[in-house]
Amino acid sequence: MDNQYDVIIIGGRIAGASLAMRLFQQNLRVLLIDRATFPSWPAVPSSPIIYPSAMRLLEELGFAEEEYACPEAKVTHVVMDMMGKFQATFSTELMQLDRSYIYGIDRHKFDTVLWERAASLPLVTARDNFGMTDVLKDDNGRVTGIVGRTESRTEERFQARLVVGADGRFSQAARKFGSRPFEELNDYPSASFHAEWENVGRYSETMQYPAALFQMGNGYSLLCIPLGNGKYIIANYLRTADVNAGGKKAEETYLDNLQKVPRLREQLKNARRVTPVVGVRRIDNGYRQAYGDGWALVGDAFHYESPLDGQGIYNALLASQFLADAIAEWQAGKPWLQAGATYQQRFYGSSIAMLKQTVKRVQQELYTSPPPDFVVNTLLRWMLTDPAYQQQFLRYLARAIDPTTFSFSPTPGPIMRGLWRDITGKRR
């Protein structure tokens, strides 16, 4: 077997597979590897949700929505349930975009669709069930290839002009390359645990399967993402320090929190959990050095953040696009270290504002003491039920507005309009 490639990509899920597709368009020979066997779930859980911004990037790669999304998982309403005080229902039509809806994504299917598309391309050699064990370097320390093994422990070596780590937030490639974080925002460490459930009951008669966020207070929240046909991913977000609160195991804490939400408890009455409870005890937020002599990082290996806002799929697709652009510049004669620096700065500039907002939301929802009931039932209710605020929030999630222009705190406009709705009897 020929062991010479233009680019080796370590990790074949969203960032790695989409990068392979883009490099095929540049007529480059690519080796795409993953230690998992497809179909399978990713090792680290995420919020499996995509907004119109991600759908557009998938369309650029030639994917129609029906190839990766279940029609029954199309989300047209998002509910914020303030646990017995009020609930706010956001219609995604308020986004007023080319696609004014969201999808819950079955990563088992989604990742496989991307992998298989990449593997079908003539210039892409795809090897699943094959893990990188080390990187090869020349006498000057430049990365020149990889050493890997199959499940049977057979060792193989491959050479490439560029090796890319696309192997997630706990990237082995980053460690082997010697990459280090250059910016982190970890003052408010959080954790997330989730599982897939089937035969989940309807949320209500009018909204059968919306995406729903239950704000439990005291540092806990639950996010429910529909996957279609009565399936949901249900994720618990909490402070890292509370993962084993009261001496409980993480799974026990997760299941206990589900039982504390009356509406969710009713929905799960006849449901069945079909996956183990998996998660991350500490979710860091930041960036690693994304390039070096003979190597690069993409996806969560480069930029990692809390999944609370569901930006992971978009970020992975965007970073792979930017990296492919940098590789094209390199192919055209630009030194790789210059092209890599442009890639890193370009993606950092496009994502740092959103990262700061996500960290701010983690702080507000998990670390800030719940406001008094009077404030929740007036200022907070007025804000969350205000159509103009709802539109901005949804457009913020869809990356359709500058994240720095959005505020999670009550502002005069929603307050005055909410007060007027109460006075005139138009309370939502």
Secondary structure, DSSP 4 states (H G I P E B T S, - for coil): ---EEEEEEE--SHHHHHHHHHHHHTT--EEEEESS-SS---SS----EE-HHHHHHHHHTT--HHHHS-GGGEE-EEEEE-TTS-EEEEEGGGG-SSS--EEE--HHHHHHHHHHHHHTSTTEEEEESEEEEEEEE-TTS-EEEEEEEETT--EEEEEEEEEEE-S-TT-HHHHHHT--EEEE--SS-EEEEEEEEESPPPS-SS-SS-EEEEEEETTEEEEEEEEETTEEEEEEEEEGGGTTGGG--HHHHHHHHHHT-HHHHHHTTT-EE-S--EEEEEE--EEE--EETTEEE-GGGTEE--GGG--HHHHHHHHHHHHHHHHHHHHTT--HHHHHHHHHHHHHHHHHHHHHHHHHHHIIIIISPPPPHHHIIIIIHHHHT-HHHHHHHHHHHTT-S-GGG--SS--HHHHHHHHHHHHHT---
